[in-house]
Amino acid sequence: MSEDVLINDMRLPAYPLVTVDPFFSIWSRSDTLNAADTTLWTGHRKRIVGKVSVDGREYTFLGKGKNALPQRARTVDFTETVYVFGNAEIELTARFWGAHVLDKPELLFAPVSYIDVEVGSADGGAHAVEVTIEVFDEIAKKNALAPCVFRKGQTGGTEFVSVKKKGARPIAYSGDHVVADWGEYFLTGDVCGYRKRICGSLIYAKSAGRAEGAETFGAHFVLAADDGYSIEYFGKKLKGAWTKYYKDTDEALARFVKGREEIYAFTSAFAGRLNEDVSGMPPAYAKILRAALRQVLAAHKAVYDGEGGLLYLSKECHSNGCMNTVDVSYPSTPLFLMYAPELVLGMLRGIFAFASSPVWLYGFAPHDIGRYPIGNGQVYGFRKRNAFNRDNSLKIFALEGDVYDYSSQMPIEECGNMLIMSYAYIRFGGKAENIAPYMATLAKWADYLVEKGVILENQLCTDDFAGHSEKNVNLAIKSVIGIACFDKLKEACSFTAECDYAAIARDYAAKLTALALKEDGSLAFSLDKKDTWSLKYNLVWDGIFGFGLFDEKIRAAESAVYVAKLNKYGLPLDYRAAFCKTDWAMYASVFGGEKTVGLFAEALCAYLEDTPDRNPFSDYIDSVKCRDKGMNHRSVQGGLWLPALAQKVGAL
């Protein structure tokens, strides 16, 4: 068996099957596809069942069912998960894939996923085969007893059937560990229908043919969704960005049914590009990227605002459900900077918009724009949380007065994030003219960082689950780099400012180094605790941008500390606990070069192999006990691409 097959035949805590958006992301939590029900990433049961009839004898290959067809192989690549089954009569291959092509929005944004099944004869004889896909009505609702409406039709030369909850109201509520209670879900096939039951109604699609000798039979199914309205954005309900390219689901289904081979070619080419970009890097590193890509994309929803601007909005999955969280966007950017920088701009727009609303009285950047899928203003630290919980559509952006608890804000963190992301967008191919309208706001945030200096007050940072910290060195590094980024933004956008931000950044970097430097050449966790250590993951941008603010010897000394602190299943975030943030660990890995990238990636591969927690790839894990600490299906795993980005610019 080739090394590449060994890399791909990986065990994951959960396997991606249908990965479209936070409400349409369905996974298998078993190593054997037909040993367990499929679920939403949250764990809510969303059953899809696949069956094959061979000369009248029925077997199950997808989901729990009678007479399970033996599974023989499983591979996971960037854009597809493939299973092989077989017995004495047939061999069946089931391929689950989506059009995850980051630089083709007409494909990427479409709420469509494929299930392709190929059946061949194992004994050389002729066999009549029929492949059936069943999708239970629970896909469209959260209450199993709620009545549904079914519809049949034709489009693109194929039949379809759909299911939706009766009387469903789009964007009816928001939250974290929740499922959508609205939307119409479609299934295409040669013959389609539905079965109504008191509990457990379903839609189905079938294709029949023959497998004989070397001739195989192919059955192709499309699973799609139309949520009606996808996002509420400052009081306006917005449709998914896919509606810019297709007038309705009929047209979208026709495009994806008729164009399946062409779309698969695009998708395979993009997967090949992803593979090529990491081909010279350690095999374990390529493996964790393959495990992460689809969940990163499925944690976002794309819409266009009223002025035609793209919004690429993340859901802070398994954290608090916030939408467009700045400190979730920031770690995710390496993936998007490499392949689709316009999506980074789509992460920035909503934050700039909310920062200009009357309710945001602070001189620093906000944390979020709402709780997915309702973006009516920041909910993090909102004092009137009970009022919001009673009315999820509360228009926070239109309120007056100070409605936030300052102690729950992340002043330095979010200013630094927005400045770094804005410059990174331009640095990696974005147009300065798209950032220019926000320069006055960015200047205000840069000046806030200048005012606060490097000895920081007690406050939260992106690692808020670890609590507040005072005089945090990693946070101060982010502030310094943010100031330097604004100097570059000022030049790129021809923005006039009297302050010499480049000189200030150099001065602050020197002061911070003098205050934080330890005898071993690394930097302390905080300025008043010289016997401590932490990951200085924010320092990576100094090398990627070529600023040279901090001595390279610091990065080498930091890396030596990290290697010494590495546990079996990951690198702890800092001296306080054994938990590992996978994104930050891979950010920090670049300080030691490719060897360290491979070393840290191997630890995360060990986690994927050994953890008993059957959830999508968690970014918050116990590096000793190999347990998921409660954050999974999160977009921050886009940060695993940081070493690849660093290699691209010669900073690895």
Summary of the structure (lengths in Angstrom):
residues: 652
radius of gyration: 25.1
end to end distance: 31.1
largest distance: 81.9
contacts: 2402
relative contact order: 0.10
helix: 38%
strand: 25%
